[in-house]
Amino acid sequence: SLIATILLYAGVALFCGCGHEALSGTVTIMQTYFDVVRSPVDALDVFTMIDIFKYVIYGVAAAFFVYGILLMVEGFFTTGAIRDLYGDFKITTCGRCVSAWFIMLTYIFMLAWLGVTAFTSLPVFMYFNIWNTCQNITLVESSNVCFDLRQYGIVSIGEEKKLCTASENFIKMCESNELDLTFHLFVCALAGAGAAVIAMVVAVSILIHNHVILTSKNTGRYCTRF
């Protein structure tokens, strides 16, 4: 339980911290090099979506900070450490229900983090294409390769916001630190989401193991007090 909690905290911290800064870097890149302007009215544009994602990150960080503590406490109370310290207790129906509830909730969170990992891979793929083109700029000098934000659904079809390798803005973007930093921040956020998935898998495995012991040993050797 302690290992799962530490891995969960590390993954969530990495995802939230790097993801937040990567989103801020994305705003800078779009405004500086792609000439994307924030809508003056309260429209659901890409900048509004980025602001929403930032608030979601704040919520995820707070929620999983609390959940990590609850997960560790529940794990401690369903292991032999508490039994050896305080003696044997008879399991209660409430204890079995709480243990089963944690299993279900952790499994749902595991599926949610799988979705977050898949979603985070999208900006990593997009930035990798741009970053890889910048690294091989001499190979594409003869051909004018363009990156159109409409292909990624960032802007509407009616807006033509593209950046070509022959343009001055593209060369400036490749020479700046924003692209390299934002790309690697998204990679770190992806790694954090993957770590959270592993933590959830470890946690649900521990919870299932403890729940089986709690429900099968009615003599009180492997049980907890609630």
N, C-alpha and C positions, 0 to 999 in steps of 0.2 A: 504493500500500500504506500509506503514511504517513497519507494522508487517511482511508482506511477504518479504520485503527487508532484514530486520534483520534476519529472519529465513533462508533466502537464503544465506546470508553472513556466518551465523554460520554453516550451513550445508556444504557449499563449503569449508570453512576453515577447518572444521573437516575432511572432506573427503580428501582434498589435503594434509594437514599436516600429518595426521595419515597414509594415504595411501603411501605417499612418504617414511616415516620412516619404514613402514611395508615392503615395497619392499626392502629397504636396509637390513633389518633384514633377509629377505628371502634369499638374496644373501649370507649373512654370514652363515646361517644355511646350505645351499646347499654346500658351499665350505668347511665348517668345518666338518660337520657330514655325509653328503651324498657323499663327495669326488667328487663333480661335478666340472670339470675344464672348465674355459672359453676357447673358441675356439681361437687358435692363428691367424686364418685367419678371414676375414670379412664374417663370416657365420651367418645366422639368428638363433642363438641358444637362450636359455632361458635368458641368461644375456643380449643379445642385445634387446630382447623383453622387459625386465625389464627397460633398459635404455630408450627405446621408451615410455613406460608407464610413466616414470618420466617426460619426456618432454611434454607428453600430459597433465599431471597434472599441469605443469607450465602454459600451454596454457589455461586450464580450469580455473585456478585461475585468470589469467589476464582478460580473456573474461567475466567471470561472475562478476568481480568487476565493469567493465564498464557497463555491462547489468543491474546490480542491480541499479546503479545510474539512467540509462535511465528509468528503470521500475518505480522507485520511482517518478521521475520527471513527467512522463506521468500520473501516478496515481494522483499526486497532481493537475495537470492541468485539470483533468476530474472529480473533486469532487467539492462539494459546497464550500470548503474552499476558493478557488481562486475566485469563484463567489461572495461570501460574502465580500471579500477583495477589489475586483476591480469593482464589479458590474456585470451586465448581458451583455453577448456578444452574438452575433449571430454566430451560428455554421457554419463552412465552410466545403466544400467538402474535403479539405486537412485534416482537423481535423478528419473527419470520416474515411478517408483512413488510416491515421496513427494509429488510434485506432484499426481498423480491422487488420492492419499489426502486431501490438503488440500482439493481441489475437492469431493469427496464429503462430507467432514466439514462444510465451510462451507455446503454446500447443505442438509444436514440441520439445521444450526443456524438457517439462514434460515427453514426451514419451522417450526422450533420457536418462533422469535421471532414469526412470524405468528400462531401459536396463542396465545402470550402476549399479543400485542396485542389479539386478539379477546377473550380472557378478561378483560383489564384494562378493556375497554370496558363490561363489565357493571356493576361498581360505579360507574363514571362515569355511566352511564345512570340508575342508582338514585339516586345523590346529586344528579344534575341535576334529577330530578323533585321531590325534597324541597326543594332549594335554590330552584328556580323557584317552588314554592308559597310559600316564605317571602318571596320577593321580591314576590309578588302576594297577600299575605295579606289585603289589603282586598277583593280580588275574590272571595275564598272565605269571607268571614265569614258570608254568608247560608246557605251549605251546609257541612255537616260532612264534610269530606274526611278519610279515614283512610288511613294507611300501615300495612299488615299485613306483618310480617316473614315470615309463612308464605308469602306470594306469591313471595318471593325464595328460598325454601328455606333461610333462615337458621336458623329454629327448626322443630321438628316440628309436624305438623298438630294435635296435641293441645294445644299451647301457644298461647294467644291473646295475642300480644304486638303490639299495634297502637297507633299514636299518631295522634290526630285533631287537626285544626286548631283545634277549639274547646277543647282541653285546655290546661291551664296549662304542662305539660311541653313541648308543641309551641312555644308562644310563647317559653318560656325558651330552647329550642334555637335558634330563629331569631334570638334576640337575642345568643346566645353566639358566640364565635369558633371553636368546635370544628367546627361544620358547614361554615362557609365555608372554613376552613383545610383540612379533610379533603377536601372536594370538589376544591379546586384542587390539592392534593397528588396526588390520583388522576389529575387531568388531566395534571399534569407527568409522572407515572409512565407514562401512556399515550403521551405525546410521546417519552419516553425509549425505550419499547419500539419505537415507530415509527422512531426514529433508529437503533436497533440493526438493524432490518430493512433499512433503506437501506444501512447499513454492510455487512451481509452480502451484499446484492445487488452493491455495488461490489466487495467482496472477491472474490466468486466470479467476477465478470466479469474481474477482473484475473488471477486464477489460471487461468482457462480460456484467456485470451489468451496468458499466459506458457507454459502447457503446450503449446499448439499450436505456438508458436515453438520450444520446446525439442525437441519430437518431430519437427518438420519440417526443422530446420536441423541436419543431421548433420555439417557441416563444423566446428562448434565456435564459430561466431560468436555465436550466441545460446544460451548454455548455462551450466551451473553445475557446481560440484564438490560431491560428496557423499562 
